[in-house]
C-alpha cells in the first residue's frame, strides 16, 4: 500500500527532505511505484513504468547525498514524461501504432535537463494520438480516465500526465501544449498546468524547428513546483533554433499581496458558451484576486471562433505533413478524428494556411493595447467541466442559439499568441468535477502569471483537495 502522506508531498518538499536526509529517495520512488500499481489499472495513465531503473536511480541519488556531492534542485524527485517526448533507449509511441515500436536514440533536451537537475523518471504517461486530440482514447492504449470520476475524461493531450499527478502517482509530470494540452487536463483534473512562453524551454521533438505553437511545461499540485520545473528546464539550445536566450530564473515572492498588479478578465473571451458553474467559480476567483489587492477590470473582447479554426487548420496541415504518406497503411489503426484531420490538411491550399497568419495578426493587434495597460488577463481554462468518456468530438464546435461557440477548451488563443499561461483550480462544478482558472501573461513574462497563481494558492490551498479515487 502506498503512503498517502508521501503521495501528498510537493516536489520541493521531497527535494528538501532528500537533501537533508529526512527522506530516502528510495522510499519516495517505491511509494510512487506502489501508487501507480494501485491506480493505473483503472486510470490507464501510464503506458510504461520503469520500476527497476527508477529504484536504481533512487539508490544512486541516496548515495550522492551521503557522499556530500553537489545536488540539483530536483534531486530525488520522481517525475513522469509524456509518451510524446523522446527518451533514449525507451519506446516512445506518441500514442499511435505509427510509432508503436520507435526507440529514440537520444533524449529530448527537456529530459536531459530535468534528469541533470536530479529528477528520477518512473514512467511515461499516455497521450492522445500524436498529441492531436483533447480527448484521451487511442487505438493503441485505449481510454485514460479522470481520477475525480472514472466515467469522465482527464482531457488531452497530456491527460495521462494530469491524471497521474492528480491521483498522487508523481508530484511532477512533463507535458506539451500546442492548443491547451497542458492547461485543459490541469483544469479537468483539478491541478496546476503551465504553458511557458514559446521558446523558454527548448522544444526539439518535431521534425520542424520552426513550430510556433507548442511549449513543454509542468503539471503539478503546487505553483512552486511549476517554478522548479521551469527554472531547471529553461534556456537556449541549438536543437531548437527558436529557443529564447538565457532569461532570469523565476522567483516567487513570499507574500500573497497583489497590490499594484493590474489584471483584466473575460468570462467568455467574447465568443464561448460557458457553463454557469464555471462562470460562478471564475467570478469568485476574480473576487479573491481583488481581496488580495489586485485591480481587476472586466472587458469585452472582439474575438470569434475563427481563432480556433485557424489553429485547427494549422494542425491539420501539420498532421498531413507528418502522417500523410503513411495514412493508407495505418488508416484502420488510427483515431478517426486524426484521419479526418490528415485528410483536411491534404485538401488545404498554401493560401489557406498562410491566411491563418492574418488571423493571428488581427488577434495580436487586439491584445497588444490591452497589455499596454494591464499585467495579465484571466478567464476560465475550459468552458465546461471534464467531458464524459465516449462523448464524440462532433458534439462540439458548433454555435448555440445565441451564437456562442460550444466547445470546452478556452486555451487556443494563447497558443496563437505564444503567450505564457497557467491553469489553476477554481473550484468544482455541481457534478463534483474540478474547474480551472487561466492566468495569461505578456510576451516572455512568465513571472507575473506565476506570481498571481501563487497568491491564489496561498489563499485557497487547493493542493489539499485530492480526488476520492
Secondary structure, DSSP 8 states (H G I E B T S, - for coil): ---HHHHT--HHHHHHHHHTTSS-HHHHHHHHHHHHHHHHHHH--EEEE-HHHHHHHHHHHHHHHHHT----TTTT-EEEEETTS-BTTBB--TTSGGGTT-B-SS--HHHHHHHHTT-EEEEEE--SGGG--SS-EETTTEE--BTTBTTB---SSSHHHHHHHHTTS-SEEEEEESSSTTHHHHHHHTSEEEE--TTSB----SS-TT-SS-EEEEEES-HHHHHHHHHHH-B-BTTBTT-----------S----TT-EEEE-SSTTTB---HHHHHHHHHHHHHHHHTT-EEEE------THHHHHHHHHHHHHHHHHHGGGHHHHGGGS-HHHHHHHHHHHH--HHHHHHHHHHHHHHHHHHHHHHTT-SEEEEESBSSS--BTT--GGGSSEE-TTS-EE-SB--HHHHHTT--EEEEEEEE-TTS-EEEEEEEE-TT-HHHHHHHHHHHHHHH-GGG-----
